[in-house]
């Protein structure tokens, strides 16, 4: 994401059918610097369930 203002930002991983897949995480953006977001891995079995919304 480009042009985020400096400061602390919260992110969540969301799927329209299954709701929140992972807890939120925070990053701190420093002016003029690039921040690498962590890799988020989701168990495919969580996406295969058609009934549950978490």
N, C-alpha and C positions, 0 to 999 in steps of 0.2 A: 504494500500500500504506500502510495507516495503522499508526501506532504502532510503527514500527521504532525500536529503541533508537539513541541517538546513537553514532556511530562509523563505521568503514569497512565497507561491505558489497559483496559480489561478486555479480554476476548473469550468467547465461548464457541464451542463447536456444536452446531445445530443441524438436525436433519428434519425436513418438513413432515416426514411420516413418523419419525421415532423420537422426536424431541431432543433434549440435550444428550449428547453422546459422551461428553467428557466435562469435567468440572472446568470452571473458568481459570484462566491464567493471566498474569499481569506481565507487562513489559514496561520498561522505562526508556523513553525516547529522549536523546540528547540532541540539541540543535546542531545541524550540520553533519550528523553521523548516521550510518546505516545500522539497523538492528536486524539480526536474524531471528525469525520466529522459530520456535521449536517444531520439530516434526511430530505430528499427532497421528498415532496409529490406532485404528478402530477395528476391533474384532469383527470380521465379516458376519459372524453368527448374529451379532446385535442388529445388523441391517436386514437379515433374512426373516426375522420375526415379524409377522404381519399384524398381530393383535396389540402388542404392547407399545405404549408411549411412555417414555421415561422422563 
